[in-house]
């Protein structure tokens, strides 16, 4: 993302260009977690909540052409993320199998509401109300609505780039005290 190198994505065939003018995003994060352990093993269930603010988030846009080009930029607005996560872990000691007793299974499910404000100039461009320096107005038709009787304003916020709303994970962990592995 930070280097000025262009590669071609082998799946989409889009070109992907870095941007050396990117700046690191600042993140302020608040997290709270409650855990309940069922036994002396690794069995647990946990509930976490979180809220994050990302200043100048790094996002990606696509410049359409014969071959699309993806570029990265800093959004001048802050992004807001909040969510909840449920996690569970169960060791396999109860199976009374010498091999399996060193394993545990875990999973988690996370819901994330991640929003970022669309810059005002972009909203004006999408709504067809971007005023030009010569006094004219750029008349786009991105947000035309027959039901609304003409133009409707572009939304003030959207989902943060590349941030899924739901994340689910499953893992198998091997624990061996003698070797100190987990």
C-alpha positions, 0 to 999 in steps of 0.5 A, spaced: 500 500 500 505 504 501 510 503 495 509 506 488 509 499 485 504 496 480 502 489 480 496 485 477 491 481 481 491 474 478 484 473 480 481 480 478 486 482 473 486 489 475 492 493 476 493 494 484 498 501 485 501 503 491 501 510 494 507 513 497 503 519 500 499 514 505 500 516 512 499 511 518 492 511 521 491 513 528 486 508 532 483 509 539 480 503 541 476 501 547 475 493 549 471 490 554 471 482 555 468 477 560 470 470 561 468 464 564 472 458 565 469 451 566 475 447 568 482 447 570 483 446 562 482 451 557 475 450 556 472 457 556 466 462 554 467 469 553 463 475 550 467 481 548 465 488 546 469 493 542 469 500 539 474 503 535 475 510 532 480 510 526 483 517 524 485 518 516 483 510 514 486 507 509 481 505 503 481 503 496 478 505 490 478 503 483 479 507 477 475 504 471 478 503 464 480 498 459 483 495 465 481 497 472 486 500 477 486 499 484 489 505 488 489 506 496 488 513 499 487 516 506 480 518 507 480 525 511 474 523 515 474 518 521 471 511 521 467 508 527 467 501 528 463 497 534 462 490 535 461 484 539 464 477 539 463 471 542 468 466 543 468 458 546 474 453 547 473 446 549 479 441 550 479 434 548 481 431 555 474 428 556 475 423 550 480 420 554 484 419 548 492 419 549 493 423 542 487 427 543 488 430 550 493 435 548 488 438 543 482 443 544 477 446 539 475 453 539 471 458 535 469 465 535 463 469 531 464 477 531 459 482 528 462 489 526 458 495 525 464 499 521 462 506 518 466 512 515 463 518 513 463 520 505 467 526 504 462 532 502 465 533 496 464 526 494 457 526 496 456 533 492 459 529 486 455 523 487 448 527 488 450 532 481 451 538 486 459 539 485 460 546 484 466 548 480 471 554 480 468 557 474 461 557 478 458 551 474 455 545 477 457 538 475 451 535 473 452 527 475 446 522 475 448 517 480 443 519 485 436 520 480 430 517 483 423 517 479 420 516 486 423 522 489 421 527 484 429 528 481 435 528 485 436 525 492 442 526 496 448 521 497 448 518 503 453 521 509 456 515 511 458 508 508 461 501 510 468 502 511 472 499 505 474 491 506 471 491 513 466 485 513 460 485 517 461 478 520 467 474 521 467 467 524 473 463 525 475 456 528 481 453 530 484 447 533 490 448 538 495 443 540 498 444 547 504 440 550 507 442 556 514 439 556 515 442 549 511 449 551 507 449 545 500 452 544 
